[in-house]
Amino acid sequence: MKTIVHEHHYRSIVKSITYRILIIISDSILIYAITRDTKATVVVIGISNVVSTILYYFHERAWNAIHWGRQPKKLS
């Protein structure tokens, strides 16, 4: 019996959000270090992360449809 591995949309959303939190922190530190301007940092981070989160979600869903590199486990 062959088992198909499938991730739900909810899992992709949670992965996207947690990844963006890490990127927000690291990007904020870098942008503030360069600009020394809190307002500019917030604006750049806001725009960048909304767009990046949407792109990551669709990227994750596309990869979910690709079975290359996966090895399904059989249920006993």
mmCIF file of the C-alpha atoms, coordinates in Angstrom:
data_MODEL
# 
_entry.id   MODEL 
# 
loop_
_atom_site.group_PDB 
_atom_site.id 
_atom_site.type_symbol 
_atom_site.label_atom_id 
_atom_site.label_alt_id 
_atom_site.label_comp_id 
_atom_site.label_asym_id 
_atom_site.label_entity_id 
_atom_site.label_seq_id 
_atom_site.pdbx_PDB_ins_code 
_atom_site.Cartn_x 
_atom_site.Cartn_y 
_atom_site.Cartn_z 
_atom_site.occupancy 
_atom_site.B_iso_or_equiv 
_atom_site.pdbx_formal_charge 
_atom_site.auth_seq_id 
_atom_site.auth_comp_id 
_atom_site.auth_asym_id 
_atom_site.auth_atom_id 
_atom_site.pdbx_PDB_model_num 
ATOM 1  C CA . MET A 1 1  ? 0.000  0.000  0.000  1.00 0.00 ? 1  MET A CA 1 
ATOM 2  C CA . LYS A 1 2  ? 1.376  3.391  -0.996 1.00 0.00 ? 2  LYS A CA 1 
ATOM 3  C CA . THR A 1 3  ? 0.946  6.331  1.381  1.00 0.00 ? 3  THR A CA 1 
ATOM 4  C CA . ILE A 1 4  ? 0.777  9.899  0.083  1.00 0.00 ? 4  ILE A CA 1 
ATOM 5  C CA . VAL A 1 5  ? 2.223  12.634 2.286  1.00 0.00 ? 5  VAL A CA 1 
ATOM 6  C CA . HIS A 1 6  ? 0.228  15.869 2.200  1.00 0.00 ? 6  HIS A CA 1 
ATOM 7  C CA . GLU A 1 7  ? 0.575  19.001 4.288  1.00 0.00 ? 7  GLU A CA 1 
ATOM 8  C CA . HIS A 1 8  ? -2.545 20.948 5.146  1.00 0.00 ? 8  HIS A CA 1 
ATOM 9  C CA . HIS A 1 9  ? -2.882 24.650 4.360  1.00 0.00 ? 9  HIS A CA 1 
ATOM 10 C CA . TYR A 1 10 ? -2.909 25.416 8.107  1.00 0.00 ? 10 TYR A CA 1 
ATOM 11 C CA . ARG A 1 11 ? 0.570  23.881 8.509  1.00 0.00 ? 11 ARG A CA 1 
ATOM 12 C CA . SER A 1 12 ? 1.893  26.026 5.655  1.00 0.00 ? 12 SER A CA 1 
ATOM 13 C CA . ILE A 1 13 ? 0.379  29.145 7.228  1.00 0.00 ? 13 ILE A CA 1 
ATOM 14 C CA . VAL A 1 14 ? 1.946  28.425 10.641 1.00 0.00 ? 14 VAL A CA 1 
ATOM 15 C CA . LYS A 1 15 ? 5.334  27.689 9.054  1.00 0.00 ? 15 LYS A CA 1 
ATOM 16 C CA . SER A 1 16 ? 5.109  30.940 7.080  1.00 0.00 ? 16 SER A CA 1 
ATOM 17 C CA . ILE A 1 17 ? 4.309  32.988 10.190 1.00 0.00 ? 17 ILE A CA 1 
ATOM 18 C CA . THR A 1 18 ? 7.047  31.508 12.376 1.00 0.00 ? 18 THR A CA 1 
ATOM 19 C CA . TYR A 1 19 ? 9.620  31.941 9.622  1.00 0.00 ? 19 TYR A CA 1 
ATOM 20 C CA . ARG A 1 20 ? 8.582  35.564 9.106  1.00 0.00 ? 20 ARG A CA 1 
ATOM 21 C CA . ILE A 1 21 ? 8.990  36.266 12.835 1.00 0.00 ? 21 ILE A CA 1 
ATOM 22 C CA . LEU A 1 22 ? 12.628 35.173 12.611 1.00 0.00 ? 22 LEU A CA 1 
ATOM 23 C CA . ILE A 1 23 ? 13.176 37.301 9.502  1.00 0.00 ? 23 ILE A CA 1 
ATOM 24 C CA . ILE A 1 24 ? 11.454 40.342 11.034 1.00 0.00 ? 24 ILE A CA 1 
ATOM 25 C CA . ILE A 1 25 ? 13.808 40.229 14.003 1.00 0.00 ? 25 ILE A CA 1 
ATOM 26 C CA . SER A 1 26 ? 16.974 39.831 11.947 1.00 0.00 ? 26 SER A CA 1 
ATOM 27 C CA . ASP A 1 27 ? 15.948 42.370 9.284  1.00 0.00 ? 27 ASP A CA 1 
ATOM 28 C CA . SER A 1 28 ? 14.911 44.917 11.912 1.00 0.00 ? 28 SER A CA 1 
ATOM 29 C CA . ILE A 1 29 ? 18.310 44.754 13.559 1.00 0.00 ? 29 ILE A CA 1 
ATOM 30 C CA . LEU A 1 30 ? 20.096 45.125 10.235 1.00 0.00 ? 30 LEU A CA 1 
ATOM 31 C CA . ILE A 1 31 ? 17.926 47.925 8.849  1.00 0.00 ? 31 ILE A CA 1 
ATOM 32 C CA . TYR A 1 32 ? 18.041 49.906 12.082 1.00 0.00 ? 32 TYR A CA 1 
ATOM 33 C CA . ALA A 1 33 ? 21.834 49.477 12.246 1.00 0.00 ? 33 ALA A CA 1 
ATOM 34 C CA . ILE A 1 34 ? 22.078 50.963 8.747  1.00 0.00 ? 34 ILE A CA 1 
ATOM 35 C CA . THR A 1 35 ? 19.465 53.748 8.990  1.00 0.00 ? 35 THR A CA 1 
ATOM 36 C CA . ARG A 1 36 ? 19.384 54.562 12.724 1.00 0.00 ? 36 ARG A CA 1 
ATOM 37 C CA . ASP A 1 37 ? 15.775 55.587 11.970 1.00 0.00 ? 37 ASP A CA 1 
ATOM 38 C CA . THR A 1 38 ? 12.973 53.749 13.778 1.00 0.00 ? 38 THR A CA 1 
ATOM 39 C CA . LYS A 1 39 ? 10.205 54.998 11.455 1.00 0.00 ? 39 LYS A CA 1 
ATOM 40 C CA . ALA A 1 40 ? 12.077 53.966 8.298  1.00 0.00 ? 40 ALA A CA 1 
ATOM 41 C CA . THR A 1 41 ? 12.831 50.585 9.838  1.00 0.00 ? 41 THR A CA 1 
ATOM 42 C CA . VAL A 1 42 ? 9.165  49.954 10.666 1.00 0.00 ? 42 VAL A CA 1 
ATOM 43 C CA . VAL A 1 43 ? 7.980  51.001 7.183  1.00 0.00 ? 43 VAL A CA 1 
ATOM 44 C CA . VAL A 1 44 ? 10.538 48.860 5.346  1.00 0.00 ? 44 VAL A CA 1 
ATOM 45 C CA . ILE A 1 45 ? 9.919  45.851 7.604  1.00 0.00 ? 45 ILE A CA 1 
ATOM 46 C CA . GLY A 1 46 ? 6.145  46.185 7.277  1.00 0.00 ? 46 GLY A CA 1 
ATOM 47 C CA . ILE A 1 47 ? 6.029  46.298 3.497  1.00 0.00 ? 47 ILE A CA 1 
ATOM 48 C CA . SER A 1 48 ? 8.753  43.728 3.007  1.00 0.00 ? 48 SER A CA 1 
ATOM 49 C CA . ASN A 1 49 ? 7.238  41.168 5.337  1.00 0.00 ? 49 ASN A CA 1 
ATOM 50 C CA . VAL A 1 50 ? 3.689  41.353 4.059  1.00 0.00 ? 50 VAL A CA 1 
ATOM 51 C CA . VAL A 1 51 ? 4.911  40.712 0.510  1.00 0.00 ? 51 VAL A CA 1 
ATOM 52 C CA . SER A 1 52 ? 7.427  38.058 1.592  1.00 0.00 ? 52 SER A CA 1 
ATOM 53 C CA . THR A 1 53 ? 4.871  36.155 3.688  1.00 0.00 ? 53 THR A CA 1 
ATOM 54 C CA . ILE A 1 54 ? 2.458  35.936 0.764  1.00 0.00 ? 54 ILE A CA 1 
ATOM 55 C CA . LEU A 1 55 ? 5.213  34.803 -1.597 1.00 0.00 ? 55 LEU A CA 1 
ATOM 56 C CA . TYR A 1 56 ? 6.474  32.211 0.892  1.00 0.00 ? 56 TYR A CA 1 
ATOM 57 C CA . TYR A 1 57 ? 2.978  30.747 1.330  1.00 0.00 ? 57 TYR A CA 1 
ATOM 58 C CA . PHE A 1 58 ? 2.564  30.188 -2.417 1.00 0.00 ? 58 PHE A CA 1 
ATOM 59 C CA . HIS A 1 59 ? 6.123  28.838 -2.661 1.00 0.00 ? 59 HIS A CA 1 
ATOM 60 C CA . GLU A 1 60 ? 5.376  26.368 0.144  1.00 0.00 ? 60 GLU A CA 1 
ATOM 61 C CA . ARG A 1 61 ? 2.124  25.253 -1.499 1.00 0.00 ? 61 ARG A CA 1 
ATOM 62 C CA . ALA A 1 62 ? 3.878  24.755 -4.841 1.00 0.00 ? 62 ALA A CA 1 
ATOM 63 C CA . TRP A 1 63 ? 6.526  22.573 -3.195 1.00 0.00 ? 63 TRP A CA 1 
ATOM 64 C CA . ASN A 1 64 ? 3.786  20.596 -1.466 1.00 0.00 ? 64 ASN A CA 1 
ATOM 65 C CA . ALA A 1 65 ? 2.627  19.492 -4.912 1.00 0.00 ? 65 ALA A CA 1 
ATOM 66 C CA . ILE A 1 66 ? 6.124  18.292 -5.882 1.00 0.00 ? 66 ILE A CA 1 
ATOM 67 C CA . HIS A 1 67 ? 6.892  14.777 -4.678 1.00 0.00 ? 67 HIS A CA 1 
ATOM 68 C CA . TRP A 1 68 ? 10.587 14.829 -5.598 1.00 0.00 ? 68 TRP A CA 1 
ATOM 69 C CA . GLY A 1 69 ? 12.787 14.069 -2.592 1.00 0.00 ? 69 GLY A CA 1 
ATOM 70 C CA . ARG A 1 70 ? 10.011 12.667 -0.414 1.00 0.00 ? 70 ARG A CA 1 
ATOM 71 C CA . GLN A 1 71 ? 9.820  9.139  0.849  1.00 0.00 ? 71 GLN A CA 1 
ATOM 72 C CA . PRO A 1 72 ? 6.363  8.295  2.137  1.00 0.00 ? 72 PRO A CA 1 
ATOM 73 C CA . LYS A 1 73 ? 6.089  5.998  5.151  1.00 0.00 ? 73 LYS A CA 1 
ATOM 74 C CA . LYS A 1 74 ? 3.666  3.121  5.152  1.00 0.00 ? 74 LYS A CA 1 
ATOM 75 C CA . LEU A 1 75 ? 1.218  2.997  8.008  1.00 0.00 ? 75 LEU A CA 1 
ATOM 76 C CA . SER A 1 76 ? 1.100  -0.269 9.901  1.00 0.00 ? 76 SER A CA 1 
# 
